[in-house]
Amino acid sequence: MRILGIGTDLVNTKKFSKIIKKNKKFIQRIYTKEEQNNCSLKFNKFNCFAKRFAAKEAFSKALGTGISNGISFKGIEILNNSKGKPIIYLDKKNKKIVKKILKSNKFEIFLSLSDDNPFVLASVIITK
């Protein structure tokens, strides 16, 4: 296994909740419908949205591009498997771009999320 990229992102949930409350379209621009539905059901929905935002940012940093070159926030979806493990899913367009950037059709994405109020942290490792 070879590491192709590592990225981390830290988000202050207090500041982040203010952004969401101030900008009504922010959630629709950044999150998929499933992410919106999942976070809306949580007791602390701002924490849920902040973790997913941090994960998307960490992924773009691990890729080395940031959110640019065709990579979009909504094309990076953060969900949990049946045991609660966070997983990054890429839509068709983003997956194609990532394959081109990494110069590989085979890669794996590892994601870890953590929180300690008022902060959330995401770490991403991309391997081949």
HELIX and SHEET records of a PDB file:
HELIX    1   1 THR A   13  LYS A   22  1                                  10    
HELIX    2   2 PHE A   26  ILE A   30  1                                   5    
HELIX    3   3 LYS A   33  SER A   40  1                                   8    
HELIX    4   4 LYS A   45  LEU A   63  1                                  19    
HELIX    5   5 LYS A   92  LEU A  102  1                                  11    
SHEET    1   A 3 ILE A   3  ASN A  12  0                                        
SHEET    2   A 3 PHE A 119  THR A 127 -1                                        
SHEET    3   A 3 GLU A 108  ASP A 116 -1                                        
SHEET    1   B 2 ILE A  76  ASN A  80  0                                        
SHEET    2   B 2 PRO A  86  LEU A  90 -1                                        
END                                                                             
